[in-house]
Amino acid sequence: MKLEKEKLPKLIEELKKLGAKEENPPPHALSRLRLDNSIVTIYKSGSIVFGGKETEEAKKLVAFLVSRETDRTPRIGCDEAGKGEFTGPLVLACIYADESTINKLIELQVKDSKKLTKSRILKLADEIRKVCHGAVSVITPQKYNELYEKHKNANRLMEEAYLKLIDKLLKKFKTEKIVVDRFSRTLEKKLKEIFPDKEIEVIPRADEKDIVVAAASIVAKAERLKFMEKLSEEAGFTLPEGNLKNRELLEKIPPHLHHKFFKTHFNVGEKDER
């Protein structure tokens, strides 16, 4: 189990209130606590390791204590995948979750997709789709390039796409709150203008802070991974994630097909090779 670093002190405090006794921690550990017949070691990195005869009971207790801090307000959470990627689609996902659904997301141990392996992302996305309602927009490179010609700005393009997805969900589900991972300075203003009766939260790194946004990040990333597999089949080789081989890809893909694989407004140069 792994927890955000800022939540560790409170977890330690809660365990002590339940009678956990401090022991000498091992190297790199923040705390080692003995609770009945179990040992909970909390590392500075956020990793939590369980030992002793009652490890399962200790895991359930810690999971319960952590879950109590999770906001269960019904809401729509939104995130994207592929905005900064030269190759492949831009995928936006919005997820609606109520209290019971959020409890299921906690059970699934949903977290920011950047902290998950590809196989875990794909598996979790399927589970999220079973318990949540959502709306997804897969903007292919070709469609993205057409929209970019219209907006001349990636943020304006994304704002328009998100507004459509959120409006679609609001027509089906009554909720007062919308949380979006911040990518532009104007997004919050536009959301408040179009949805004046809703509580709007536009938060930097929302996928790390809000479990519903994290669920959206997983669904968006899973859809992008699936699309990248199809593009790889068409290309005849595995297309890499990230921007490590942009110039090499430009040479390998025939110029007349660039619009199908790439976001053509990107400036592919040394600064992109990271």
Buried (B, 14 or more C-beta within 10 A) or exposed (E): BEBEEEEBEEBBEBBBEEEBEEEEBEEEBBBBBBBBEBBBBBBEEBBBBBEBEBBEBBBEBBBEBBBEEBEBBBBBBBBBBBBBBBBBBBBBBBBBBBEEBBBBBBEBBBBBBEEBEEEBBBBBBEBBBEBBBBBBBBBBBBBBBEBBEEEEEBBBBBBEBBBEBBEBBBEEBEBEBBBBBEBBEEBBEBBBEEBEEBEBBBBEEBBBBBBBBBBBBBBBBBBBBBBBEEBBEEBEEEBBBEBEBBBEBBEEBEEEEBBBBBBBEBEBEEEBEE
